[in-house]
Amino acid sequence: MLNQFLKAMLFVAILSVTSCADNKGPYNQGVYMLIDTSGTYTKELGHAQRIINFTLSKLNPGDTFAVARVDTASFSEKNIIDKQTFDERPSMTNQQKRKFRDTIDKFVKAAKPSAYTDITGGILQAIEYLNEANTGKKTIMIFSDLKEELRKGYVRDIPLQLNGINVIALNVTKLRSDNIDPREYLDRLDDWRKKVEAGGGKWRVINDLERLDRLFD
């Protein structure tokens, strides 16, 4: 009887460990970065390039990274500048990262300002991409002043489904009107925070680019 009891307990323990392992899911991470290319914000693209290079240095084999521009109509795969799921072999990952840097470098040198800023469309595209990538951790980085300006007729009053996604606003520069009335800047940040949190996402702002180590806290 004792042997049967011990066997039964061992079987239950094995099932428990197996169940826990199955529930852990993937450990890799997916990062989708949106780059604002509207108006004079294109002058900030050098900072965006620095953030991209830092992110590449922190990502591991098996992780996924995509960078897309925000312009007049951003809910499109055509807006993706580059995307990679890094190979499990470190040597191949290093090659992929070098190509990624080269592609971004060419984009920054040739980028032209767009007339409008469809941030919401870019976020919707980012959500779709990260959900399909099915990574363990999901992050959307928004490099923008967060001033959304839509072309007439574009509909973006759409709830954002951001459950389990971290959203980080980067380099949120102050506009001329913000200097006149700082409430505009504070309200803009708060409006985006509310949108993200209403969709189940986590919101952060990092304006000090000397503290990029906080990106992956």
C-alpha positions as CSV (number, residue, x, y, z in Angstrom):
1,M,0.0,0.0,0.0
2,L,2.8,2.4,0.9
3,N,4.5,1.8,-2.5
4,Q,1.3,2.4,-4.3
5,F,0.8,5.7,-2.3
6,L,4.3,6.9,-3.1
7,K,3.8,6.1,-6.8
8,A,0.6,8.0,-6.8
9,M,2.2,11.0,-5.2
10,L,5.1,10.9,-7.6
11,F,2.7,10.8,-10.6
12,V,0.9,13.9,-9.2
13,A,4.2,15.7,-8.7
14,I,5.2,15.0,-12.3
15,L,1.9,16.2,-13.6
16,S,2.2,19.4,-11.6
17,V,5.7,20.2,-12.9
18,T,4.7,19.5,-16.5
19,S,1.6,21.7,-16.1
20,C,3.7,24.6,-14.7
21,A,6.2,24.2,-17.6
22,D,3.4,24.3,-20.2
23,N,1.9,27.4,-18.6
24,K,5.1,29.5,-18.7
25,G,4.9,30.1,-22.4
26,P,7.6,31.7,-24.5
27,Y,10.4,33.7,-22.8
28,N,11.4,35.7,-25.9
29,Q,10.4,39.3,-26.4
30,G,9.0,41.3,-29.3
31,V,9.7,45.0,-29.7
32,Y,7.9,47.2,-32.3
33,M,9.2,50.8,-32.6
34,L,7.2,53.6,-34.2
35,I,9.1,56.6,-35.6
36,D,7.3,59.9,-36.1
37,T,8.3,61.4,-39.5
38,S,5.9,64.4,-39.5
39,G,7.0,68.0,-40.0
40,T,10.2,69.1,-38.2
41,Y,10.2,66.0,-36.0
42,T,12.4,64.3,-38.7
43,K,15.2,66.4,-37.2
44,E,15.0,64.0,-34.3
45,L,15.7,60.9,-36.3
46,G,19.3,60.8,-35.2
47,H,18.1,60.1,-31.6
48,A,15.7,57.4,-33.0
49,Q,18.7,55.7,-34.6
50,R,20.5,55.8,-31.3
51,I,17.6,54.1,-29.5
52,I,17.3,51.4,-32.3
53,N,21.0,50.6,-32.0
54,F,20.7,50.3,-28.2
55,T,17.7,48.1,-28.6
56,L,19.5,45.8,-31.0
57,S,22.4,45.5,-28.5
58,K,19.9,44.2,-25.9
59,L,17.9,41.8,-27.9
60,N,18.8,38.1,-28.0
61,P,18.5,35.2,-30.4
62,G,14.9,34.3,-30.8
63,D,13.7,37.9,-30.1
64,T,11.7,39.9,-32.6
65,F,12.2,43.5,-33.6
66,A,10.4,45.8,-36.1
67,V,10.7,49.5,-36.8
68,A,8.0,51.4,-38.7
69,R,7.4,55.0,-39.6
70,V,4.4,57.0,-38.6
71,D,3.1,59.2,-41.4
72,T,-0.2,60.1,-43.0
73,A,-1.6,56.5,-42.9
74,S,0.3,54.2,-40.6
75,F,-2.0,51.2,-40.4
76,S,-0.1,49.4,-43.1
77,E,2.7,46.8,-43.3
78,K,4.2,49.1,-46.0
79,N,5.2,51.4,-43.1
80,I,7.5,48.8,-41.7
81,I,11.1,49.8,-42.4
82,D,12.6,46.6,-41.2
83,K,11.6,43.5,-39.2
84,Q,13.5,40.5,-38.0
85,T,13.1,37.5,-35.8
86,F,16.6,36.8,-34.8
87,D,18.1,33.4,-35.5
88,E,18.8,31.0,-32.6
89,R,22.5,31.0,-33.7
90,P,24.4,34.0,-32.3
91,S,26.6,34.4,-35.4
92,M,23.5,34.7,-37.6
93,T,21.9,37.1,-35.1
94,N,24.9,39.4,-35.4
95,Q,24.6,39.4,-39.2
96,Q,20.9,40.2,-39.0
97,K,21.6,43.1,-36.6
98,R,24.2,44.5,-38.9
99,K,21.8,44.4,-41.8
100,F,19.1,46.0,-39.6
101,R,21.4,48.9,-38.7
102,D,22.3,49.4,-42.4
103,T,18.6,49.6,-43.4
104,I,17.8,52.1,-40.6
105,D,20.8,54.2,-41.6
106,K,19.6,54.4,-45.2
107,F,16.1,55.3,-44.0
108,V,17.3,58.1,-41.7
109,K,19.4,59.7,-44.5
110,A,16.5,59.6,-47.0
111,A,13.5,60.3,-44.7
112,K,11.2,63.1,-45.8
113,P,8.6,64.8,-43.6
114,S,5.0,63.7,-43.8
115,A,2.0,66.0,-43.7
116,Y,0.1,64.1,-41.1
117,T,0.7,61.9,-38.0
118,D,-1.4,58.8,-37.7
119,I,-0.1,57.5,-34.4
120,T,-3.2,55.4,-33.6
121,G,-2.9,53.6,-36.9
122,G,0.7,52.8,-36.2
123,I,-0.2,51.4,-32.8
124,L,-2.9,49.2,-34.3
125,Q,-0.4,47.8,-36.8
126,A,2.1,47.2,-34.0
127,I,-0.5,45.3,-32.0
128,E,-1.3,43.1,-34.9
129,Y,2.4,42.4,-35.6
130,L,3.3,41.6,-32.0
131,N,0.2,39.3,-31.5
132,E,1.2,37.3,-34.7
133,A,4.8,37.1,-33.4
134,N,3.5,35.5,-30.2
135,T,6.4,36.5,-28.1
136,G,6.5,36.2,-24.3
137,K,7.0,39.9,-23.7
138,K,5.6,42.6,-26.0
139,T,6.7,46.2,-26.1
140,I,5.6,49.1,-28.3
141,M,8.0,52.1,-28.4
142,I,6.6,55.4,-29.7
143,F,9.3,57.9,-30.8
144,S,7.1,61.0,-31.2
145,D,6.0,64.4,-29.8
146,L,2.6,62.5,-29.5
147,K,0.7,65.2,-31.4
148,E,-1.7,63.2,-33.7
149,E,-2.9,65.0,-36.8
150,L,-5.2,63.0,-39.1
151,R,-6.1,63.6,-42.7
152,K,-9.7,64.5,-43.2
153,G,-11.8,61.3,-43.4
154,Y,-9.5,59.0,-41.5
155,V,-11.2,57.2,-38.7
156,R,-9.1,56.3,-35.6
157,D,-11.6,56.4,-32.8
158,I,-10.9,52.7,-32.1
159,P,-10.2,51.1,-28.8
160,L,-6.7,49.8,-28.4
161,Q,-6.4,46.1,-27.4
162,L,-3.2,46.3,-25.4
163,N,-3.5,43.6,-22.9
164,G,0.0,42.4,-21.8
165,I,1.7,45.0,-23.9
166,N,4.2,47.7,-22.5
167,V,3.9,51.0,-24.3
168,I,6.9,53.4,-23.9
169,A,6.8,57.0,-25.3
170,L,10.3,58.3,-26.1
171,N,11.7,61.7,-26.7
172,V,8.3,63.5,-26.3
173,T,9.5,66.9,-27.4
174,K,7.6,70.1,-26.4
175,L,5.9,72.0,-29.2
176,R,6.0,75.8,-29.5
177,S,2.4,76.0,-28.2
178,D,3.4,73.9,-25.2
179,N,5.8,76.6,-24.1
180,I,3.0,79.1,-24.3
181,D,0.6,76.8,-22.3
182,P,2.3,73.8,-20.6
183,R,-1.1,72.3,-20.0
184,E,-1.2,71.2,-23.6
185,Y,1.9,69.1,-23.2
186,L,0.7,67.6,-19.9
187,D,-2.8,66.9,-21.3
188,R,-1.3,65.2,-24.4
189,L,0.7,62.8,-22.3
190,D,-2.3,62.1,-20.0
191,D,-4.6,61.5,-23.0
192,W,-2.3,58.8,-24.4
193,R,-1.8,57.3,-21.0
194,K,-5.5,56.9,-20.5
195,K,-5.9,55.4,-24.0
196,V,-3.2,52.8,-23.3
197,E,-4.4,51.9,-19.8
198,A,-8.0,51.7,-21.0
199,G,-6.8,49.1,-23.5
200,G,-5.1,47.0,-20.8
201,G,-1.5,48.2,-21.6
202,K,1.2,49.6,-19.3
203,W,2.4,53.2,-20.0
204,R,5.8,54.8,-19.5
205,V,7.5,57.9,-20.7
206,I,11.3,58.2,-21.1
207,N,12.5,61.5,-22.3
208,D,16.1,61.4,-20.9
209,L,17.9,59.4,-23.6
210,E,20.9,59.1,-21.3
211,R,18.7,56.6,-19.3
212,L,18.0,54.1,-22.1
213,D,18.9,51.3,-19.7
214,R,15.3,51.8,-18.3
215,L,13.8,50.6,-21.6
216,F,14.2,46.9,-20.5
217,D,13.6,47.2,-16.8
